[in-house]
Structure formats: structure tokens, C-alpha cells
């Protein structure tokens, strides 16, 4: 399918979705329909029997039975066709067997016809109602029948256990029945009742069952036993009393207890987890005063005064007398607060209790920890002993080390361990060189060229891990094409991978075609090696190296030509370049043309399955492939992506031998832009020098992602053996703003500092024409040679540079504040202040240790004047005082375009009424439409500050929300009407406003 075939109109996409929904719902609707027919048929059986008992069978009874048999038969055929082998082996096989048995019963009953049937036929006709049992499988799938589902499940699970009490009662009655039957034989002629009740073993056992389970009164039998022997009377009395008081009561209490236990267990199994989570999540939202996704200790202490929350915790058997202890139980170690996932899981575990699996897991973890400590102690002892022995030997043999040192410096034997070369059947160049054509054909057999568009050639994380394994298995012995240095196994980059592997593997199966004019007299032989020297390219290795498949002179419309088909071994032959060497013969490169039709991309080599691009990767080819794959894998884990999520990598998605098909003069028509347009996010992967910031293509991709507000932007770095660090412009699933700040605090700040120097005009490009094409795209395709084109380019470049720098500055801000000495803070502030096009700024400095008055003033001075939306969080920054709020409010008053303002100072206990007064005074003449303030836990706030803010609200304000829990106001205002209606309390006023 080509790229055009993948584009559909909105109406076509809607119809496709509708078709998918129909296909998904049809089996469910058919299942419900069959069960409804079964239920209707059982009702029909009752109506037919009722009226047929008086006036004969109904005339329309037989057609209805035939219709029902047809429906059940069609249902079984549909199941057999759709489930195939699983019809007999799947999880619903017993229901399928039961339906088949019911259908057989229905056919037999319908074939027998009239009501005047024999006993067996009547049993068969009565068995028709068994099909209603199949409806219980549907009932168990419906949430509306929760109690019924629990009851049915508990009955089924208790059947196996109930067999033992039933067996015990049977054995008791069997033993007693034997004795009573033997004893009553002599009295049978005298008492017809005793003969009837105890004349044989079966009658005796039935009589005992009736006595035990209220089928008859035992005094009726006792009256007839007055003339029997005394030992018979004693045994009957003892067996009756023991059976009623011990056996029956014991089995009854056992069954009741068993049912109660199973009922609770099944209720926990079938309990609606979604409803419980909704209840707990609603409680979480109530505790989270500023709705940032994390409950701080201040917020938790405030809500402990809420009776509703106390009732919830007591219902979970949590001791509410110590709020700090409860908070420490639920709090996350990484953020110091309670995340939403920790809260929900904690509540569920508290409600459902500790299971045996939890206890066993804790015991195993303790055993593992103990074993690890013992192993570590052993290693440390051995290391200490070896170290002491080495020191002792060093003091004795100091002089003996000099000859060894001289030998090493003089080129003596190497002391390093030599690694054996790992062989791989995937090493295509090696197979080519070994002339093993059969094995080579097996390797290349699956290399089929597809019709996938470039945006459909994304690779998944499992495919990248497969790629990495192949790379490690073949890179031993590789050399860098430019420097000639040996390539280490874990440091191979994409340039080296492409030279030695990607280009040979993705070349046409029939070979790369090299053509010369017919004047060439040299015709190389098949199997002869061909290479193209580097010439002016300053490469240590040949530009390309291959093996001749065949060579011939042919004549076409352009005249006679020399054509050589080459099996590529390394690199890529370049036309109009350096000369070609065929053994001792030389062919001029200037007259050569290269044709590489039917080549494939490396993605097609890995898999021919289409994979849509969900994340576009922007990176430098000189970064190790290992680091690149590691960043993608960690990114997928962080974003909680599915295994089949596609990452678009230009080196793997483009057909390297036919780049003209994927790259055009117009940037919008390139494969890069097509993949970027269909992706929902951009992943920038940085090396130790942050090289992508100096590449024109990477900068353009970064700019395109920033300008698209719906696109996610993530930056990853994995330098050397360090842990992969990832920055995100928004929250990842299940993460709060506080957790985001903690996760990003160790990101290398120096890498972002290099991005602050980003300048598109100075960006490098491998192909010089690419830079001109990108500039033309930035200038909206204006003619760059015209004055209007130059002006448009200059204007858009300024905007692009400022936007890129300010975005990186916002990402770097929390990290810079936490570093000692705040390195690069001035550069970060200038980058943010210079962006005159930024309209929105959301920044969380919650619980950042370095956030003090100076930092807030620095931030206030750096706010761009063009802002319309400003959201700042300083939750938990306990060192802030009124001066920081006054500085921030003073700068906010100068933002003439500001419409939305959110300020969060939860837990800033040093703030007083002066802070609220300064906010009110500064925003009174603004054009704010929405104002949200969070001052919960600011204990020094009095009512005076709230009234001052109330009197100075701007006239343009339409939406207002404020939280003053834990202050003297101790209220939450959800709208403007509530706040304006707030009145003074009984406490004296005015209060003195302190700075």
C-alpha cells in the first residue's frame, strides 16, 4: 500500500470506525439473542404444559420447538466455525458440550411428537428446560447481576467441599439402617408401619433421612416401637438424638460457615474494582488541595480534620491518631508525597487485607536480602585479603616491575584480554566474501521490497533490540571508514553500522548496477573484487567495496554501455566521484552512473509489517547505537507504551540507495516531514556533546514539534554507563508534577545549556542543499533572493530560535535551581525573557530545595511580556516570604496581555496577609479572566488579607478559585460568587498587615 492509499477523508475514517464497532458487537449481541430465545422457550414449555393438561397440546407448539432447535443448531455451527479447535479445548468447552447435549435432547423430544409419551420420553421432554442453565454463563458476565453472580459462583465452588459432609451423613444412616433393619424383621408381622419404614435397608435409610431433615416426626415411629425389644428402643433413641443434635447440626453449621467463607471470597473476587477506585480517587482529589497529583504532608494534615476522611480511614482499619505515621505509610520515597497510584494501591491493600502471597513475598525478599549481604561480605573479605597480599608483594617486588614496564612500552606482549570473534549467520558481508551463495540466499530470502510508505516504516523496541544483538555479533573487526580505527563492540554508531551492514543488506538483491560509456575496454570477470577509492573524501577505507556478479556490454537507445552488477560488501558507490579499481584495472568515476533499483530499507529487512510512526526520533548518527536503543527502551517504559509502538528512525526507515524517492527539494514533501506529521511526539536523543542542537535537520524537527501544541516533546540522554535520563514537556501517565520534577532533577544540565546557544543559521548539514531547503520552508516558501523572502526568513528565524531556547530554558529551570551555584542561570533567564512570542508558561518548582526568595525574584524578572497564561507552583517551598510574592505580583502587573493566572503557595508557612494584599493590589487593574490561588497551610494568613483581595478583584474576572484551608480563613472558594459573599467572622478586625 502506498502512502496515498493510507490517507482517508474524515467520512471514510468514521465509516471504518463504525465497521470495527459493528464487528466487535455482533458476537455479543448474538450471544444475548440466543440466551433470550432459550429463556423464552422455557416459558413456552410451561405455557404449553399448563394449557395442554386440559385441552390437549397447542397447535403451534411443534413449529416453535423446531424454530428453537434451529436457533441452537445455528449457534453451535457459528461457534464451531469461529472457535475451530478451541470449541473442544477452549475455556468454554464445557458450555459447548452442554449446548450440544441440550440440542440432542431437543431433537429427540421434537421427533417423538405428541404428549402421550412413555416415561423415558417424558424425561427427555422435561430435559428441554436444561438449556436455561446456559444463560447463567451470560449472567456471570453482566455487572448488573453482581449479587446473583456471587451466589452462583459460591454455590459452584462449595459443591466439592459439600460432598464430604454428605458422605458422612450417608455412612451414619447406612450403619444405623443396617442395625434397625436387622432388628425389625421379627416385628414386621405385628406392625405394618415398622415393616413399611424399616422392612429393608433402603426404607430404613430413607426413614432416617426424613427424621433428620424434617420429612416426618420421629414420635410416630416411636409409638409403634413400644412392643419391640428394649435394646432396639435404646438404639433408636440414641441414633435419633445423635443424628439430630450432632450429625445434622455439625454438617449444617459446617455448610453455613463454608458458604459464608466462600461468599466473602467470591464477593471480593467479583467486587466492582472500578467503583472502589472511583471512590478512592474522589477522596484523593478532595485531599489534594491544589490538584497537582501529589498529596503533601501539609495537605494530609489539613484533611485529617475532615470527618468524612476520618471515617474512610477508620473503615480501612487505619489508626488516625497519628497523621504523620499514616502519611509515611502511603508516601512515595522518591517524591516525599503521596502519589495517586500509591494512594489507590494503599487503600485497596488496606481494605482487602494482607494475603498469604504478600507474606511469602516478604519472606522471600528477606531471604534474598540476607543472601545478598552474605555474598557481599564474602566478596569484601576476599577483596580485602587479595589487596593486603598485593600490597605485601608490591613492597617486595618493586624492582621487578621495571623490566615489565619497559617491555610493555617497547611493544612487548599485550596484557589485555583478546576477545574471540563472534560469528553470525547474519553477517552478510562475510558471507559474500566467503562465496557461500547458498547460505547468502537463505539470509537474503526474506528481504522483500514492500509498498510501505516512509511513515509506515517505523521500528519497534523489540526490533531495535534484535538489531542491537545482531550488531554486537558482527562488529568485531570493523573499522571506522574515516579514521580507520577499530570499532569497539559497544561503541558502534549509526555511521559505522550503515557502512558495514545497512548499506550491504539493503542493496538490491540482483546487485548494484554501475554503468560506463562503451569506450571502456576493461570488462571485469565475475567474482572479481571492486572498490572505489576515497579520493578527496579523506576516508581511511574505500568509499565502497563489492564483488562483481556479472559484466557485459549492452546497447540501448543511448548507445552502447558497459554494465557491471556488483554485490555490495561495504559502503555505497558514489557517481561522479573517485575512480573505481577492478584488480589492477582502473575505471574513471567521473563517467560512472549508479542504479540501485528495488533496494529496501533496513526496517523492511527487519520486518515487512507496516508500523505507523508514533514517536519521531531526532538524533545524531555519531551516537552509539547501544545508547540510542537504551534511550528508546527507557522512553517506552516511562510512557507505558505498548510493545508495538513505532519509533521513526531515518537511518532505518529511508531506502539509503534511493534517497531521491524519500527526500525532495520541498521539505514538506520529504519522508522526514511525513513521519513528523503523523507522529504524536518527538524524542530528541542527546550525546555527550549535545550534537543534535548543532544539526540543522534536528533543530528544524525540534522547532516543528514545539510549534505543534498537540505534539509531545521528550529529550533523552544516556551518556556512557550512566542511567538514562529523560525530560518531558508534559506529565507522563500516572505522574504528578512533583514526581516529574524529582525524576528530571539529575538530567545533565550542561547538555541543555548547549541548547540555549542554539542558532538555526549556524546549524550543520551533511548535504549543503538541505540547509537551503529548510530555510525556504521556514520562510514559508518565499524566494530567498527577494527582499520580502529575506525579511520573512529573518523574522521566522528569530521566532524559531527564541522559541527553541525558551522551551529548553523552562525544562532546565528546576535542574539549574537545585545545582550548587546555579550554573548557567543567567543564560536560562535571558533565553526565557527574550521569547516575545511565548503566550503560555507552566512551571512547577514544588518541593525544590533551592527555591528561595532570590530564585522567585529571578523568575519574576524573566517572565516574557507576551504571556497570556501563567501557572506557577511553589508548593512546599517553606523558605519563601512575602517579598517573593510581592516581586512576583509586581511583575505580573506588567503583563498587559495576561488572562489566566494560577499561583500555588501551599505549605509556605511564612507568608502573611501582605502577600494576598500585594496580589490584590497588582491584579486590580489587569484584564484577568481566570484567577486561581492556593494558600492552604499558610498558617499566618488572617482574614484581613482575604478581604483585601476581595476588594481588589479586577472587573474582567469571570472564573475564580481559592483555597485557604489551614489558615484563619479556613475555607475553599469554588467560584467568584462564594468569595464575594464571604463575610467577617466573630474575630476582631482589622488585623495588622505585616511584611
Residue pairs with C-beta under 8 A, 6 or more apart in sequence:
1 451
1 452
1 453
1 456
1 610
2 451
2 453
3 453
3 454
3 455
3 456
3 674
6 453
6 455
6 456
8 16
27 82
30 75
30 78
31 138
32 138
34 71
34 72
34 75
35 134
35 135
35 138
37 68
37 71
38 68
38 72
38 131
38 132
38 134
38 135
39 132
39 135
41 64
41 68
41 128
41 131
42 129
42 131
42 132
44 61
44 64
45 128
45 129
47 58
48 57
48 58
48 61
51 58
52 58
52 61
52 115
56 115
57 114
57 115
62 110
62 113
65 106
65 109
65 110
65 128
66 110
68 106
69 103
69 106
69 107
69 110
72 99
72 102
72 103
72 106
72 131
73 103
75 99
76 96
76 99
76 100
76 103
79 87
79 96
80 87
83 90
83 92
83 96
86 93
87 93
87 96
88 96
90 96
92 137
95 134
95 137
98 130
98 133
98 134
99 131
99 134
101 130
102 127
102 128
102 130
102 131
102 134
105 124
105 127
105 128
105 130
106 128
106 131
108 124
109 121
109 124
109 125
109 127
109 128
112 121
112 124
112 125
117 124
117 125
136 152
139 145
139 148
139 149
139 152
140 149
140 152
140 153
142 149
143 272
146 270
146 272
149 270
150 263
150 266
150 267
150 270
151 263
153 266
153 269
153 270
154 259
154 262
154 263
154 265
154 266
157 262
157 265
157 266
158 255
158 258
158 259
158 262
161 258
162 255
162 258
165 250
165 251
165 254
165 255
166 251
168 247
168 251
169 212
169 247
169 248
169 251
172 243
172 247
173 205
173 208
173 209
173 212
173 243
174 201
174 205
176 204
176 208
176 235
176 239
176 243
177 198
177 201
177 204
177 205
177 208
178 201
178 204
179 235
180 198
180 204
180 208
180 232
180 235
180 236
180 239
181 198
181 199
181 200
181 201
181 203
181 204
183 198
183 228
183 229
183 231
183 232
183 235
184 194
184 195
184 198
184 199
184 204
184 228
184 232
187 194
187 195
187 227
187 228
188 194
188 195
188 199
189 195
190 227
191 224
191 227
193 220
193 221
193 224
194 221
194 224
194 225
194 228
196 203
197 203
197 204
197 207
197 221
198 204
198 207
207 216
207 221
208 239
208 243
209 215
210 216
211 217
211 218
211 221
211 240
211 243
211 244
212 243
212 244
212 247
212 248
213 248
218 240
221 236
222 233
222 236
222 237
225 232
225 233
225 236
226 233
268 352
273 348
276 348
276 351
277 344
277 348
280 343
280 344
280 347
280 348
281 340
281 344
283 309
283 312
283 347
284 295
284 340
284 343
284 344
285 291
286 303
286 306
286 308
286 309
287 295
287 299
287 300
287 303
287 309
288 294
288 295
288 299
289 299
289 302
289 906
289 934
289 936
289 937
289 963
289 965
289 972
290 299
290 873
290 875
290 904
290 906
290 934
290 936
290 963
292 736
292 737
292 738
292 844
292 846
292 873
292 875
292 904
293 339
293 340
293 731
293 735
293 736
293 737
293 738
293 739
294 335
294 337
294 338
294 339
294 340
294 736
294 737
294 738
294 739
294 846
295 337
295 338
295 343
296 336
296 337
296 738
296 847
296 875
296 876
296 906
296 907
297 324
297 327
297 331
297 336
297 337
297 907
298 876
298 906
298 907
298 936
298 937
298 966
299 906
299 907
299 936
299 937
300 323
300 326
300 327
300 338
301 323
301 327
301 937
301 966
302 936
302 937
302 965
302 966
303 309
304 310
304 320
304 323
304 326
310 320
313 320
313 326
314 320
315 351
316 347
316 350
316 351
317 350
318 326
318 329
318 350
319 325
319 326
320 326
327 338
329 346
330 338
330 342
330 343
330 346
331 337
331 338
331 342
332 338
332 339
332 342
332 739
334 739
334 742
334 743
335 736
335 738
335 739
335 742
335 847
336 738
336 847
337 736
337 738
337 847
338 346
339 734
339 735
339 736
339 739
340 734
340 736
341 734
407 413
408 415
419 476
419 489
421 476
421 477
422 472
422 473
422 474
422 476
423 473
424 470
424 473
424 474
425 431
425 439
425 443
426 443
426 470
426 473
426 474
427 473
427 474
428 440
428 443
428 444
428 501
428 504
428 505
429 500
429 501
429 504
429 569
429 570
430 474
431 439
431 440
431 443
432 440
432 504
432 547
432 567
432 569
433 547
433 569
435 527
444 505
444 509
446 605
446 608
447 505
447 506
447 509
447 600
447 604
447 605
448 600
448 604
448 608
449 598
449 599
449 600
449 604
450 600
450 604
450 608
452 603
452 604
452 608
452 610
453 674
454 653
454 654
454 662
454 671
454 674
454 675
455 612
455 613
455 648
455 671
455 674
455 675
455 677
455 678
456 610
456 611
456 612
456 613
457 601
457 603
457 604
457 611
457 648
457 652
457 653
457 654
458 603
458 611
458 612
458 613
458 614
458 646
458 647
458 648
458 649
458 653
458 675
459 467
459 603
459 606
459 611
459 646
459 647
459 648
459 649
459 652
459 653
460 611
460 643
460 644
460 645
460 646
460 647
461 629
461 632
461 633
461 636
461 643
461 645
461 647
462 643
463 603
463 606
463 607
464 628
464 629
464 632
464 633
464 647
465 629
465 633
466 606
467 602
467 606
467 625
467 629
467 652
468 625
468 626
468 629
470 501
471 492
471 497
471 501
471 625
472 489
472 490
474 500
474 501
475 487
475 489
475 492
475 496
475 497
475 500
476 489
477 486
478 486
478 487
478 492
478 496
478 500
479 485
479 486
479 487
479 540
479 541
480 487
480 495
480 496
480 540
480 541
481 495
481 496
481 499
481 539
481 540
481 541
481 570
481 571
482 538
482 539
482 540
482 541
483 540
484 540
484 541
487 496
490 624
490 626
491 624
491 626
492 624
492 625
492 626
493 621
493 622
493 623
493 624
493 625
494 621
494 622
494 623
494 625
494 628
494 651
495 621
495 622
497 625
497 651
498 621
498 651
498 656
499 541
499 570
499 571
500 570
502 602
502 651
502 652
502 656
503 568
503 570
503 571
503 572
503 656
503 657
504 568
504 569
504 570
505 602
505 605
506 599
506 600
506 601
506 602
506 604
506 605
506 655
506 656
506 657
507 567
507 568
507 596
507 599
507 657
508 596
508 597
508 598
508 599
508 657
509 598
510 549
510 565
510 598
511 549
511 550
511 565
511 566
511 567
511 568
512 546
512 565
512 566
512 567
512 568
512 573
512 594
512 595
512 596
512 657
513 563
513 564
513 565
513 566
513 594
513 595
513 596
513 597
514 530
514 563
514 564
514 565
514 566
514 573
514 580
514 592
514 593
514 594
515 561
515 562
515 563
515 564
515 592
515 593
515 594
515 595
516 561
516 562
516 587
516 588
516 591
516 592
517 559
517 560
517 561
517 562
517 591
518 553
518 555
518 559
518 560
518 561
518 562
520 562
520 587
522 582
522 585
522 587
523 551
523 552
523 553
523 562
524 530
524 548
524 551
524 564
524 582
524 583
524 585
525 548
525 551
526 548
526 549
526 550
526 551
527 547
527 548
528 547
528 548
528 582
528 583
529 545
529 546
529 547
529 548
529 582
529 583
530 545
530 546
530 547
530 548
530 564
530 566
530 580
530 581
530 582
531 542
531 543
531 544
531 545
531 546
531 580
531 581
532 542
532 543
532 544
532 545
532 571
532 573
532 574
532 577
532 578
532 579
532 580
532 581
532 589
533 542
533 543
533 578
533 579
533 581
534 540
534 541
534 542
534 543
534 578
535 543
535 577
535 578
535 579
535 589
536 578
537 543
537 577
537 578
541 570
541 571
542 570
542 571
543 571
543 572
543 573
543 574
543 577
543 578
544 568
544 570
544 571
544 572
544 573
544 574
545 568
545 569
545 570
545 571
546 566
546 567
546 568
546 569
546 570
546 573
547 566
547 567
547 569
548 564
548 565
548 566
548 567
548 582
549 565
549 566
549 567
550 564
550 565
551 562
551 563
551 564
551 565
552 562
552 563
553 560
553 561
553 562
553 563
554 560
554 561
554 563
555 561
566 573
572 656
572 657
573 580
573 592
573 594
574 589
574 594
575 589
575 592
575 593
575 594
576 589
576 590
576 592
577 589
577 590
577 592
578 589
579 586
579 587
579 588
579 589
580 586
580 587
580 588
580 589
580 592
581 587
596 657
596 658
597 658
599 655
599 656
599 657
599 658
600 655
601 652
601 653
601 654
601 655
601 656
602 651
602 652
602 656
603 611
603 652
603 653
606 652
611 644
611 646
612 646
612 678
613 646
613 647
613 648
613 653
613 675
613 678
613 679
614 641
614 645
614 646
614 647
614 679
614 680
614 681
615 635
615 645
615 646
615 647
615 648
615 679
615 680
615 681
615 682
615 683
615 714
616 647
616 648
616 675
616 676
616 679
616 681
616 682
616 683
616 701
616 705
617 628
617 632
617 647
617 648
617 649
617 682
617 683
617 684
617 685
618 682
618 683
618 684
618 685
618 692
618 697
618 698
618 701
618 702
619 628
619 649
619 684
619 685
619 687
619 692
619 698
620 687
620 691
620 692
620 695
620 698
621 651
622 687
622 691
623 685
623 687
623 691
627 685
627 687
627 718
627 719
628 685
630 718
630 724
631 683
631 685
631 716
631 717
631 718
631 724
631 726
632 647
632 683
632 685
634 716
634 718
634 724
634 726
635 641
635 683
635 714
635 716
635 726
636 645
638 726
638 728
638 732
639 714
639 732
639 733
640 732
640 733
640 734
647 683
648 675
648 676
648 679
650 671
650 672
653 671
653 675
654 662
654 663
654 671
655 661
655 662
662 670
662 671
663 670
663 671
663 672
664 670
665 769
665 773
666 773
666 776
666 777
666 781
667 673
667 700
667 773
667 774
667 776
667 777
668 777
672 697
672 701
673 704
676 682
676 701
676 704
676 705
679 711
680 710
680 711
680 712
681 705
681 711
681 712
681 713
681 714
682 701
682 702
682 704
682 705
682 711
682 712
682 713
682 714
683 714
683 715
683 716
684 692
684 698
684 702
684 713
684 714
684 715
684 716
685 692
685 715
685 716
685 717
685 718
686 692
686 693
686 715
686 716
686 717
686 751
687 717
687 719
688 719
688 720
689 754
690 751
690 752
690 754
690 755
692 698
692 699
692 702
693 699
693 754
693 755
693 757
693 758
694 758
694 762
694 763
694 764
695 763
695 764
695 765
696 760
696 763
696 764
696 765
696 770
696 771
696 774
697 763
697 765
697 770
697 774
698 763
699 758
699 760
699 763
699 800
699 804
700 760
700 774
700 777
700 778
702 713
702 804
703 760
703 778
703 800
703 803
703 804
705 711
705 712
705 713
706 713
706 803
706 804
706 807
707 803
712 728
712 729
712 730
713 728
713 729
713 807
714 726
714 727
714 728
714 729
715 726
715 727
715 747
715 752
715 811
716 724
716 725
716 726
716 727
717 724
717 725
717 726
717 747
717 748
717 751
718 724
718 725
719 748
723 746
725 744
725 746
725 747
725 748
726 743
726 744
726 747
727 744
727 747
727 752
727 811
728 740
728 744
729 807
729 811
731 737
731 740
732 740
735 743
737 844
737 846
737 873
738 844
738 846
738 847
738 875
740 844
741 814
741 844
741 845
741 846
741 847
741 848
742 847
744 811
744 814
744 815
745 814
745 815
745 818
747 815
749 812
749 815
749 816
749 819
749 823
749 824
750 823
750 824
752 808
752 811
752 812
752 815
753 812
753 823
753 824
753 827
755 804
755 805
755 808
756 805
756 808
756 809
756 812
756 824
756 827
756 828
756 831
758 801
758 804
758 805
758 808
759 801
760 774
760 778
760 797
760 800
760 801
760 804
761 797
763 771
765 771
765 774
772 784
775 784
775 793
775 797
776 782
776 784
778 793
778 796
778 797
778 800
779 789
779 792
779 793
779 796
780 792
780 796
782 788
782 789
782 792
782 793
783 789
784 790
784 793
799 837
802 831
802 834
802 835
802 836
802 837
803 835
803 837
803 838
805 831
805 834
805 835
806 831
806 832
806 834
806 835
806 838
806 864
808 831
809 828
809 829
809 831
809 832
810 832
810 841
810 843
812 824
812 828
813 828
813 832
813 843
813 845
813 859
814 843
814 844
814 845
814 848
816 822
816 823
816 824
816 825
816 828
817 825
817 845
817 848
817 850
817 851
817 855
818 848
818 849
818 850
819 850
822 850
822 855
825 858
828 862
829 858
829 861
829 862
830 862
832 838
832 862
832 863
832 864
833 861
833 862
833 863
833 864
834 864
835 864
835 866
836 864
836 865
836 866
837 866
838 864
838 866
838 867
839 866
839 867
839 868
839 869
839 897
840 867
840 868
840 869
840 870
841 863
841 864
841 867
841 869
841 870
841 871
841 872
842 869
842 871
842 872
843 859
843 871
843 872
843 873
844 872
844 873
845 851
845 855
845 872
845 873
845 874
845 877
846 873
846 874
846 875
846 876
846 877
846 904
847 875
847 876
847 877
848 877
851 874
851 877
851 879
851 880
852 877
852 879
852 880
852 884
853 879
853 880
853 881
853 883
853 884
853 887
856 874
856 880
856 884
856 885
856 887
856 888
857 883
857 884
857 887
857 888
859 872
859 888
860 887
860 888
860 890
860 891
860 892
861 891
863 870
863 891
863 892
863 895
865 894
865 895
865 896
865 897
866 897
867 895
867 897
867 898
868 897
868 898
868 899
868 900
869 898
869 899
869 900
870 892
870 895
870 898
870 900
870 901
870 902
871 900
871 901
871 902
872 888
872 902
872 903
872 904
873 904
874 880
874 903
874 904
874 905
874 908
875 904
875 905
875 906
875 907
875 908
875 934
876 906
876 907
876 908
877 905
877 907
877 908
878 907
878 908
878 909
878 910
879 910
880 905
880 908
880 910
880 911
881 910
881 911
882 910
882 911
882 912
882 914
882 915
882 918
882 995
883 995
885 905
885 911
885 914
885 915
885 918
885 919
886 914
886 915
886 918
888 903
889 918
889 919
889 921
889 922
889 923
890 918
890 922
892 898
892 901
892 922
892 923
892 926
893 922
893 923
893 925
893 926
895 926
896 927
897 927
898 926
898 927
898 928
899 927
899 928
899 929
899 930
900 928
900 929
900 930
901 923
901 928
901 930
901 931
901 932
902 930
902 931
902 932
902 933
903 919
903 932
903 933
903 934
904 934
905 911
905 915
905 933
905 934
905 935
905 938
906 934
906 935
906 936
906 937
906 938
906 963
907 936
907 937
907 938
908 935
908 937
908 938
909 937
909 938
909 939
909 940
910 940
911 935
911 938
911 940
911 941
912 940
912 941
912 942
912 945
912 993
912 994
912 995
913 940
913 941
913 942
913 944
913 945
913 948
913 991
913 993
913 994
914 945
914 993
914 994
914 995
915 935
915 938
915 941
915 945
916 935
916 941
916 945
916 946
916 948
916 949
917 944
917 945
917 948
917 949
917 993
919 933
919 949
920 948
920 949
920 950
920 951
920 952
920 953
921 948
921 952
923 931
923 952
923 953
923 954
924 952
924 953
924 954
925 954
926 954
926 956
927 954
927 956
928 954
928 956
928 957
929 956
929 957
929 958
929 959
930 957
930 958
930 959
930 960
931 953
931 957
931 959
931 960
931 961
932 959
932 960
932 961
932 962
933 949
933 961
933 962
933 963
934 962
934 963
935 941
935 962
935 963
935 964
935 967
936 963
936 964
936 965
936 966
936 967
937 965
937 966
937 967
938 964
938 966
938 967
939 966
939 967
940 967
941 964
941 967
941 968
941 969
942 967
942 968
942 969
942 991
943 968
943 969
943 984
943 985
943 987
943 989
943 991
944 989
944 990
944 991
944 993
945 993
946 964
946 969
946 982
947 984
947 989
948 993
949 962
950 979
950 980
950 982
953 960
953 976
953 979
953 980
957 976
958 976
959 975
959 976
960 973
960 975
960 976
960 979
961 973
961 974
961 975
962 972
962 973
962 979
963 972
963 973
964 970
964 971
964 972
964 973
965 971
965 972
968 987
969 982
971 982
973 979
973 982
